[in-house]
Amino acid sequence: MTILGLLLSIQVFGQLEPEKELEKIFYSLPIRLEIETIIDSAKNNDLITSFENNYHISDKPYFSGHLSQNNYLSIKPNSGQIEIFRSGLYTLWGVDLDSLDVVYVSFDFGDKMTKDLRKVYKRLVRKFKKLTSKSEKYKLYADPGLIGYGFCFFKSENDKLPFMSIEVGLGDCVSNTKSLIVNYYKIEN
């Protein structure tokens, strides 16, 4: 084997896969598979309790559920929720898409920003910055002003769309609930 071949094999072997870390956050769901398979796996996961969501009535794949404590994140939120869905007409990072498959978790911490929430957010951002080629910080604004902030992560420098985001929700005009939110976007860049 040539030195170049050895270097390339070491580089491929040593590559970090952000999806493996995301699977830990998403209760070991097979997020790289088809959306229907992810939903079936969520329905059979003891840590996820499904519930009906009447706001999302369509013929597209959809699942929502309550989450128990996430040991990987080492947090004890007031409550947690997961949604797995195929959307129609979705805008991601300023790009309008005809459809997008999304896996989403949200951990609610009540009305007060906690040290646990900040600590876990910062730890996750640091970890995924190491696992990805590019990240961009963003802020979310709505009627009352700033309602959240976070980071989007890209698999390569050339990608125009992120494959995931981590954000802190600060509440909105209806609720003052603070939350940690992680999104996985199943896109082809």
C-alpha positions as CSV (number, residue, x, y, z in Angstrom):
1,M,0.0,0.0,0.0
2,T,1.3,3.4,-0.9
3,I,1.7,6.2,1.7
4,L,-1.1,8.1,0.0
5,G,-3.4,5.1,0.1
6,L,-2.6,4.6,3.8
7,L,-3.3,8.3,4.6
8,L,-6.7,8.1,2.8
9,S,-7.7,4.9,4.6
10,I,-6.8,6.5,7.9
11,Q,-8.8,9.6,7.1
12,V,-11.9,7.6,6.1
13,F,-11.6,5.4,9.1
14,G,-11.3,8.3,11.5
15,Q,-14.2,10.4,10.1
16,L,-16.7,11.4,12.6
17,E,-20.4,10.9,11.9
18,P,-22.7,13.5,13.4
19,E,-25.7,11.2,12.7
20,K,-24.3,8.7,15.3
21,E,-24.4,11.5,17.9
22,L,-27.8,12.6,16.8
23,E,-29.2,9.1,17.1
24,K,-28.3,9.2,20.8
25,I,-30.3,12.5,21.2
26,F,-33.2,10.9,19.2
27,Y,-33.5,7.9,21.5
28,S,-31.6,5.5,19.2
29,L,-34.0,6.0,16.4
30,P,-32.6,5.1,12.9
31,I,-32.6,8.6,11.6
32,R,-30.7,7.8,8.5
33,L,-33.4,5.5,7.2
34,E,-36.7,6.3,5.5
35,I,-39.2,8.5,7.4
36,E,-41.7,5.6,7.7
37,T,-39.1,3.3,9.3
38,I,-38.2,6.0,11.8
39,I,-41.8,6.4,12.7
40,D,-42.3,2.7,13.1
41,S,-39.2,2.6,15.4
42,A,-40.6,5.5,17.5
43,K,-43.9,3.7,17.9
44,N,-42.0,0.7,19.3
45,N,-39.6,2.7,21.6
46,D,-40.4,2.3,25.3
47,L,-39.0,5.8,26.0
48,I,-41.5,7.5,23.6
49,T,-45.3,7.6,24.2
50,S,-47.2,8.6,21.1
51,F,-50.1,11.1,21.3
52,E,-52.6,12.4,18.7
53,N,-51.8,15.8,17.3
54,N,-55.0,17.2,15.6
55,Y,-53.1,20.2,14.3
56,H,-51.2,18.0,11.7
57,I,-53.9,16.2,9.7
58,S,-52.6,15.2,6.3
59,D,-51.8,12.1,4.2
60,K,-48.0,12.6,4.8
61,P,-46.1,10.5,7.3
62,Y,-46.4,11.9,10.8
63,F,-45.7,10.9,14.4
64,S,-45.7,12.9,17.6
65,G,-44.9,11.7,21.1
66,H,-43.9,12.5,24.7
67,L,-40.4,11.7,25.8
68,S,-39.0,10.5,29.0
69,Q,-35.7,11.6,30.4
70,N,-32.8,11.5,27.9
71,N,-29.8,10.0,29.6
72,Y,-27.4,11.0,26.8
73,L,-28.2,14.7,27.4
74,S,-28.2,14.2,31.2
75,I,-31.1,16.7,31.7
76,K,-34.3,16.6,33.5
77,P,-36.7,18.8,31.7
78,N,-40.3,19.4,32.7
79,S,-41.4,17.6,29.6
80,G,-40.2,16.5,26.2
81,Q,-41.8,16.1,22.8
82,I,-40.7,14.4,19.5
83,E,-42.2,14.9,16.1
84,I,-41.2,13.0,13.0
85,F,-42.9,14.2,9.8
86,R,-42.8,14.9,6.1
87,S,-43.8,18.4,5.4
88,G,-45.1,20.0,2.3
89,L,-43.7,23.4,1.3
90,Y,-41.0,24.0,3.8
91,T,-38.5,26.9,4.0
92,L,-35.1,26.0,5.3
93,W,-32.3,28.5,5.6
94,G,-34.1,30.8,3.2
95,V,-34.7,28.1,0.5
96,D,-38.2,27.0,-0.3
97,L,-38.5,23.3,-0.6
98,D,-41.4,21.3,-2.0
99,S,-41.1,18.7,0.8
100,L,-38.8,17.9,3.7
101,D,-38.5,15.1,6.2
102,V,-37.8,16.3,9.7
103,V,-37.0,14.6,13.0
104,Y,-37.5,17.1,15.9
105,V,-37.1,16.9,19.7
106,S,-38.0,19.6,22.2
107,F,-37.2,19.6,25.9
108,D,-39.2,22.2,27.9
109,F,-37.7,23.7,31.0
110,G,-40.6,26.0,32.2
111,D,-40.5,29.7,32.5
112,K,-36.9,30.1,33.8
113,M,-33.7,29.8,31.9
114,T,-31.8,27.1,33.8
115,K,-28.1,26.4,34.1
116,D,-28.8,22.9,32.9
117,L,-30.4,24.2,29.7
118,R,-27.5,26.6,28.9
119,K,-24.9,23.9,29.8
120,V,-26.4,21.2,27.6
121,Y,-26.9,23.7,24.7
122,K,-23.2,24.8,24.8
123,R,-22.0,21.2,25.1
124,L,-24.0,20.1,22.1
125,V,-22.9,23.1,20.0
126,R,-19.2,22.5,20.8
127,K,-19.6,18.7,20.0
128,F,-21.3,19.3,16.7
129,K,-18.9,22.1,15.7
130,K,-16.1,19.4,16.0
131,L,-18.1,16.9,14.0
132,T,-19.1,19.1,11.1
133,S,-17.4,21.2,8.5
134,K,-19.4,24.4,8.8
135,S,-21.8,26.0,11.3
136,E,-23.7,29.3,11.4
137,K,-25.3,31.0,14.3
138,Y,-28.8,32.5,14.0
139,K,-31.5,34.3,16.0
140,L,-35.3,33.9,15.8
141,Y,-37.5,36.9,16.0
142,A,-41.3,37.2,16.2
143,D,-44.0,39.6,17.5
144,P,-42.5,40.0,21.0
145,G,-38.9,40.3,19.8
146,L,-36.2,37.6,20.2
147,I,-37.8,34.2,20.7
148,G,-34.8,32.0,20.2
149,Y,-31.3,31.5,19.0
150,G,-29.2,28.6,17.8
151,F,-26.7,27.1,15.4
152,C,-27.2,25.3,12.1
153,F,-24.7,22.7,11.0
154,F,-23.7,21.7,7.5
155,K,-21.9,18.5,6.4
156,S,-19.5,20.3,4.1
157,E,-18.3,23.8,3.3
158,N,-20.1,23.8,0.0
159,D,-23.6,22.8,1.3
160,K,-26.2,25.4,1.0
161,L,-28.7,23.8,3.4
162,P,-28.0,22.6,7.0
163,F,-28.7,19.1,7.9
164,M,-29.4,19.9,11.6
165,S,-29.9,22.7,14.1
166,I,-29.7,23.1,17.8
167,E,-31.6,26.0,19.4
168,V,-32.8,27.5,22.6
169,G,-36.4,28.6,22.5
170,L,-37.2,31.6,24.7
171,G,-41.0,31.6,24.5
172,D,-43.3,33.6,22.3
173,C,-46.4,35.8,22.5
174,V,-48.4,32.8,23.9
175,S,-46.0,31.1,26.3
176,N,-42.8,32.0,28.1
177,T,-41.5,28.4,28.1
178,K,-37.7,27.9,27.7
179,S,-36.8,24.9,25.6
180,L,-33.9,23.1,24.0
181,I,-34.7,22.0,20.5
182,V,-32.8,19.7,18.1
183,N,-33.8,19.3,14.4
184,Y,-32.5,16.8,11.9
185,Y,-33.3,17.6,8.3
186,K,-33.2,14.7,5.8
187,I,-32.0,16.6,2.8
188,E,-29.8,15.9,-0.2
189,N,-27.4,18.9,-0.7
